[in-house]
Amino acid sequence: MNSSMADYLKVVASHLHPELVSPLALSHIQALAQNLPPCSLAGFECRLSAEQSNVDFQVNLGSWLPHAEFATNLSNSSYPIWKAFQDFCQEWTDPTSLLHRNIDNLWLEFDLDEQPSEVPTPCVFLALNQKIVSEAQELMQITLRLLNYPTSLLLESNLRLCVDSLPSDAIITHLGAMLSRPNKVVRLNVKGIPPENLLDYLMQIGWKDQTNELSILVSTLSEFVDNVVLTFDVGETIHPRIGLECFLEKQPRFEPRWQLFLDYLVERGLCTAAKQNAVLDWPGFSQKAELQDLWPMNLTWSHRLLGSNALSIFWRAISFIKIVYHSGIPLEAKGYLAFGHNWFNVSALTQSKLQKTEVTNQTSWLKSEENGAEVSQYIEQVRSYYDRMNPLILKYVGKTYQSGLLTNNSNTDFYRETNLYCAAQAGIQSGYYILDAGCGVCGPSIDITQQIEGVRIEAITLSVAQANTAKKLVQQARLAERIQVHVGDFHNLPFANEVFNLVFFLESIGYSYDYQRLFAEVYRVLRPGGSLYIKDVFSKEFPLSNQEQQELAEFDRVYAQKTPSLSKVLEKISGIGFEKVISRDLSEILSAQEFNNAMIEFKNGFSCLTEFGKFHYRQFQCLPIFFGEIKAYKPS
């Protein structure tokens, strides 16, 4: 063959850390890859402990395999499996066959303990079409065809039991023939069993274990990851070795739980620190412009045919981490590192949002329409964030959703103390009529109204979920006559001119999409001599380093906000006509420690993320933010 998998391997090999894939292991893989076709999806199975260095290699031959010459080329190999594999592939090509209807694609996994002289016997994994495979009989027929040797009645009976015992939402995603292993077994990958039900399922199908260790392990792992896929071998018995494939939907750059999960494995002695770093460093992309000399020739020719509209990219990703459990034997951890090649349409990636027009006023109208659409989209983004997060905020943070808290006195309610501090700084007095702009569930309004007699507050939030919770909390506090809750945008306030003594923003100013418009509205509803008070998170002044800019962007993305600089807000406030505008850095008296504590909990002696933390935790190194306050007055 003109091109081989070795050509694709060259593109990513430099990103394989020798702690994870030793030079010897890589040489074994390279020797094998020379005899494999160039596949657009492949991966490495890496042992993560200090004692193990073997690395297995996997390729996804895709649904196009039956039309390739690969199986035919190997049918004369000294390994007899390849003749049977050729027959299997030929049957797969028949649109009327059981295999064609039920198999989406196919993986080959090669155990490479030594350098192969030719393509060795692999383990074969079939990715099953979930819309088709629904009965034990169909699965049994596929199994018999895959194994290509007589099976016992006990294996068939056990396989049927595994299918019939599945919970309602669980599915078998992959069927494996472990052809390179001494035991004649079938491996099943089962997805969708709730962690608390996994042990019950195993017991139903005849798996035996005298301890409760697996149940504890599954419960712990589920705290770190999004999904746990169960794998096990079926023969004349259900074999004792259990695999737990742990998946996270995002890669480490956007998902801090990878770091926490691997920290846990290092603490358990299942992974070395060096291999942890190598796994986390693996994800990324490579383009032809960066690696001209290494780019596979078949892709170079394709690029010439497709022209400038085609973008050729190799990607690298962590697929999953697998924990292997066998009662009485130490746990084992394996990392599965995937890589592949894809073509992208450049035109689709770079299409301009704004249509060009020769008429100036038409261009302005198009920009206005675009800006209006962006504002609507952002409002919906903020509303959606708080509607979704409201239950988690209440459970893990409480009624006051603020990160900057007074934490000097450990015997006090940090949130209430901070709310009353802000009330004092704002100068709230008995009888004041106040607007709480961005009120959340009214934790601050309730604390202030309970503390200061005669205060009345109008509270406004974009979130219907927050407003409903706020009304219940206000009712429970017996403050319904003094606090009114509204759903709305604080850029368009539903109040008459010059009615409020004070408008305050407590960590909500970052949700403004137009400061000029916002402070004009605040100015409008304040009485002459009324005051504006802001306590919030501000970004440090520009210029920021590249890493600071990236971390600030990620911070804003996580919390669906647009963190402003203090100078920008001060400029807008002064420009509207406010006077006596003063500001202060609160970093020395406010801390985010209590807020951060809401993201972490301890289970079975190990730290893990709470449900709130799974959405919000990030390991920032130089996040350029600080807590500050602003006070300003409308002229009398």
Beta strands, then each sheet from edge to edge (+ up, - down):
strand 1: 41-47
strand 2: 55-60
strand 3: 103-110
strand 4: 123-128
strand 5: 171-177
strand 6: 186-191
strand 7: 227-234
strand 8: 238-247
strand 9: 284-287
strand 10: 310-326
strand 11: 329-345
strand 12: 433-437
strand 13: 456-461
strand 14: 483-487
strand 15: 500-506
strand 16: 526-539
strand 17: 579-585
strand 18: 600-603
strand 19: 606-609
strand 20: 625-633
sheet 1: 9+ 10- 8+ 7- 6+ 5- 4+ 3- 2+ 1- 11+
sheet 2: 14+ 13+ 12+ 15+ 16+ 20- 17+
sheet 3: 18+ 19-
end
